[in-house]
């Protein structure tokens, strides 16, 4: 695919997806905004966390490298999402998976678990930390393309 080309959505892709991680500060908002960027207006995407988090500057930086402005992202919890209906929930951490299954126990919603490293646990020089965030961003983009692209 040429740079700048948008992928074609697979026929069996969900119309709406919710990404859930621990604090909605890094992994799940990355996934949400990657879906929005790749599949503009074709998949409704949101994200939430099990706990309330704070905006993460490294996440904002590596998404900006990808041309996505995350500076206005405000982390939110599953409870703030409320009774919204999604075709698919993608969980990115064990805690998020467990909590999401509890959250939707009376609803018929598909849940997929995509184990995703937490780059905030990486220590080292700034460039090492940024690379860990880039790795998560790129891994999520690859997984999103595999799952939703034709």
N, C-alpha and C positions, 0 to 999 in steps of 0.2 A: 504494500500500500504506500502510495506516495505521501510524503510529509504534508500534513494539512488536510488530507482526505479523511472524511469521517467514515467509520465503519457502517456496514449495512446490518441492520437489526435482524436477528434470526426470527423465523416465524413463531417458534415456541417460546420466545422470551416473555417474561411477565410484563404487564403494563405498569406495575408499581413494585418498588423494592425498598425495604428499610434495612439499613446497615446498622449493626449494634456492636459496640465495644464497651470497654470499662467506663470511660469518662467523656466520650464524644469530643475528644480534643485532638486526636491524631488519626487513628486508623479509619474509623467510620466516617468522619467528614471527608477524608481523602477519597474514600470509595464513593461517597455521595456525589462529590463534585466532579470526579472523573467520569461517572456515569452521565451526569448532566452535560459535561463537555463533549463526550464521545457520541452520545445518543440524544442530542438536543430535541426536546419535546416529544421524544418517542417512548421514553420510560420515565415515569414519575419516581424520583428518588428522594429519600430523606435519610437522616441518620439520628441516632440517639445513643446515650450511654446508660449504663446501670447506675452510675453515680454522677453527680454534677461535677464537671471539670472546668478548667480555665483554658482560654485560648493558648495555643502552643506556638511560639515564635519560629521554631525550627520547621514545623509543619507548614506554616505560612510561607516561609522562605523557599522550601523545596517545591511547593505547589506553584509559587510565582515563577520559578524556573520553567515550569511546564506551561506557563501562560494562563494560570488560573488564579484569580484573586480571592484569597480566603480571609482577607483582613476583617471582613464583617461577620465571619462565622461566630455565632454564639452557641456554645455547647448546651445541649438540652438532654433531659432524661427520658426514659421510656414513659414515665408517668406524664410528662409534658406532652408527649405525642398523643396520649390518651387512647380513645377507642377507635382510632383511625384503622382503616382496613388496607392491607397490603397483600398482593399476590404472593410475595416472597419476602422472607426475612433472612438476611445473611448475617451470621454472627462471626465475630473475628477474634474472640477470646473465650476460654472455657466459662468464665463467670457470666459473660454476655449470653452464651448459649443456654446455660442453665436458667438464667433469669428470663430470657425470651420464651423458652418453653413454658414456664410458669405463667407468663404474661398472656399467652395466647391459648392456654389449655382448653378453652371452650370454643375456639374458633378453628376453622379448617384452613389453615395457612401453612404453606410449605416453609420449612426452615432448613437452611443449609449452613454447615459449619465450615468456615475457611480459616484454619489456624493461621494467625498472622502475628509475627514477632512485634513486641512493643519496643520501638526504637528509643524511647525515653530511658530505657535501662542501660543504654550503651554509654560507657564512660570513655574519656579520652580528649584529644584535641578537638577543636571546633569542626575541622574538616572531617574527622572520623565520625563525629556525631551526625553531621549533615549527610555523610554517605550512608549511614544506617537509615536515616529518614528517606533518602532517595531510593534505597533498596526496597523499603516497604512500599513507597509510592509506585515504583516500577513493577513490583510483584503484584500489587493490587490491580494495576492497569492490565497486566497480562492475564490475570484471573478473570477480570471483568470481560475482556475481549473473548477469552475462551468460552465463557458462559453465555454471553449475550449476542455475540457477533455471528453473522451467517458464515 
